[in-house]
Amino acid sequence: MLLITPELKDKLLDEFVTTNQIAFTTSECVLAEFLSVDRSVVRCLLNHFEDIGLCTIKRNLGGNVCVILNAKAYDMYRRGGFAAEEYLYQKELLKLEKELDKLCKTFPDKVSLFSAAINAIGVVKTFFND
């Protein structure tokens, strides 16, 4: 099963940003080969990048795409990309888990409520594990 990982997204982001051009044309086939994935995965990644505001994509006939990068793409790249973002999410979940554990000790009458939240965080954390 193929997962679209932060590392895969970072590889594409790196390729885009290091072109040193704000607008450029490429093809889904070239990107698929570069990433070692199917064209459908490339389309999914391009849609995602556009949805989160990293770029604007103009599709042409034959799978060619014009990519216009937004400043947000450079910001994301400079901050370590998707892998760094995921690392920060993991750290925030750990911090929240510790805070809830402290609250369990401070408010023993609410232990069941806080325990449910801690369990939910544990489930969310499993999504980040390989």
N, C-alpha and C positions, 0 to 999 in steps of 0.2 A: 504494500500500500504506500503510495507516494504522499508524503506530507509536505505542505508548503511551509518550510521552516523559516525562522528568522535569518538563518545563514543564507538560504536561497534568495530571500528578498534582499539581503545585504549585498549579495553578489551582483544582482541586477542594479541596485542603487549605485554601487561602486562603478559599474560599467557606464551608467548614465552620467554620473557626476564627473568622472575622469575623462570624459570626451572633451572637456573644456569648452563646450558649446551649450548655449541655452536651448537652441533648437537644432534638431538633427533628424535625419531620416534613416530608418533601419527597416529590417523585416522581421516578422514573427519567426520565420525559418532560421535566420541567423541567430536570433536570441535563443530559440529553442536548442540549437546546436551548442551555443555557448554555455547554456545552463544545463545541458544534457537532460532536457525534459521534452515533453510533447508540446506542440503548438497550443493546445487547449490550456495548458498550465501557464504558458506565456500570456495568453489572452486574459486569464484569471488575474495574473500578477499586474498586468497593465491596467486592468479595470480597478484593481485594488489601489494601485498607486494614484490613479486619477481620483478615485472616491475619497481618499484621505488628503487630497490636495497637493501631492508631490509634483504632479505634472498634468498637462493636458495632452490627450492623445487624439490625433486625427488619423483615421484609418483610410487607406487608399485601396484600390483594387489590387489583388494578387498578394495580400498579406503585408504590404508595405505600411509602415506607420511613421507618422511625423510626431516626434516627442518634443514637447515644449516644457522645459523644467521650470518649476516655480522655486522661489527662494526657500520654501519649506524643505525641498529636497536637499539643498545644501546644508540647512540647519540640522536635518536628521542625520546626514552623513557625518557632519562635524561632531555631533553628539554620540557617535558610536553606532548609529543605525538601529535596526530592529533588534539585534542581539542585545545591545545595551539597554534598550527599552524593556525587553523581556526580563533582563537581570534586575532592573529597578522594580518591576512588578513583583518579582519573587521576593525581593528585600522588603517591599511594602507589606506583602502578605505576612511575612515572618514578623515584622514589627507589629502589625495588627493582632496577630496571634498572641504575641507576648503581652500586649496591652490588655487583651481580653482575659488572659490568664491572671494578670494582676487584679483585674476587676472581680474575678471569681473569688479571690482572697479578701478583697475589700468589702464585697457585698455577697456574703454567703447565701443569703436568701434568693439571690438571682442566679445561682450556679447553673441551673438547668437551662436558662436562657443563654448565658454566656457559653456554656458547653456546646449548645446547638450551633452557635456562631463559629466556635473554634472547629467543630466538625465540618462545617460548611467550607471553612477556609482550607482545611485539610483536603477536601475533595477538589477544590479549585487548584491547589498546589500540584495535584497529580497531573494536571494538564501540562505543567511545565517540565515534568520529569521525562527523560528519554526512555 
